[in-house]
Amino acid sequence: MKSTGNTHMNTRRKVLNALGASVLTAPLASFAQAPGAPAGKIWRIGYLALTGRAASVLTSTALVRRLRELGYVEGSNLLIEARFADGEAARLPALAAELVQLKVDLIVAVANQATAAAKAATSTIPIVMPNTNDPVGNGYINSLSRPGGNITGLADISAEIGPKRLEMLLAMTATRAPKVSRVALLAPSDNPITRRFLHPLEEAGLRVGVRIVPVYAATPEAIGQAFASMREQKVTALIVVPFPVYFQQRNQIAELAAQHRLPVAAPFAQLADAGCLLSYGLDPLDNARRAATFVDKIFKGAKPADLPVEQPTKFELVINGRTAKALGLKIPQTLLISADRVIE
């Protein structure tokens, strides 16, 4: 994958061994031809991400591996132009414009802000969304069944399952004293996307006597300040919205939560793996693999306007038993039974 950085591997063995770290920088030598592709055709994909390169490694690796399975191999019939905003959304319009000027065949836009920037930059180049929240409400597509225009992919419905995360968090902390009554919602900013998460949580909280306290942090530097604000506002638990920077900073969030002894309900399993109490949500790596299927269909002639936008079909519950023990919490039997994985 070609990008603004320069990292090169000399052999296929080195590439395969270091794929997770180099997937966006190292071309893979091969001579496979994608089924149905014009002879000698080299497809050019623009990869536009809100986060930095490091935060994109897991999802981009899943995307590239699935593309490889479908017959698209970097260095042979595939070139990927990667652009990263490093968490600065204001950079995305210029980066999207660069990809359009490069005449890429398709843009993979990771996160809502990237999708919005790509949509503003082109109405003709196909755009595939791996994980955009509420694409209809945000005006990216006409409907899930018939998107219209040049955008398709996968919709993230994490806002709709926010109350379920609250329910699980309260079940995990039911025996804690004092009772959890103020729960922070860590979100990037006070915007329509955040409010889609906040309002259902506030309604669910009212029903059980819990106040939801929004705390905003859009950059790694602001996350530490957000935890200080949580302490000042005397919150005793935390729900994290799905946001690429939080995925990138999952270790920082888990470490700060441990320092403040805050039980955390997160949207991605990788945050539970890092040390957050529990996660419940879609698998972003699976979404990346499914996004590759959309890319393949478009390269074979399908129009984005005619490809229905898909929604998650599976939600995974992961509980970090070590964190529960450190916080003095007992995992309820109901959650143990329903958990996909318990980290011991």
DATA-V767650 format. One record per run of one state. SS is the DSSP state (helix for helix, strand for strand, loop for the rest). FROM is the first residue (numbers start at 1). LEN is the number of residues. If there is no record, write none. Layout:
ss = {SS SS}
from = {FROM FROM}
len = {LEN LEN}
This chain:
ss = {loop strand loop helix loop helix loop strand loop helix loop strand loop strand loop helix loop strand loop helix loop strand loop strand loop helix loop strand loop helix loop strand loop helix loop strand loop helix loop helix loop strand loop helix loop strand loop helix loop helix loop strand loop strand helix loop helix loop strand loop}
from = {1 2 4 12 18 19 23 43 50 53 70 74 75 78 85 89 102 106 111 112 122 126 134 151 157 158 173 182 188 192 209 211 217 220 233 237 241 244 249 250 260 263 267 269 275 278 282 284 300 304 307 310 312 316 321 327 333 339 341 344}
len = {1 2 8 6 1 4 20 7 3 17 4 1 3 7 4 13 4 5 1 10 4 8 17 6 1 15 9 6 4 17 2 6 3 13 4 4 3 5 1 10 3 4 2 6 3 4 2 16 4 3 3 2 4 5 6 6 6 2 3 1}
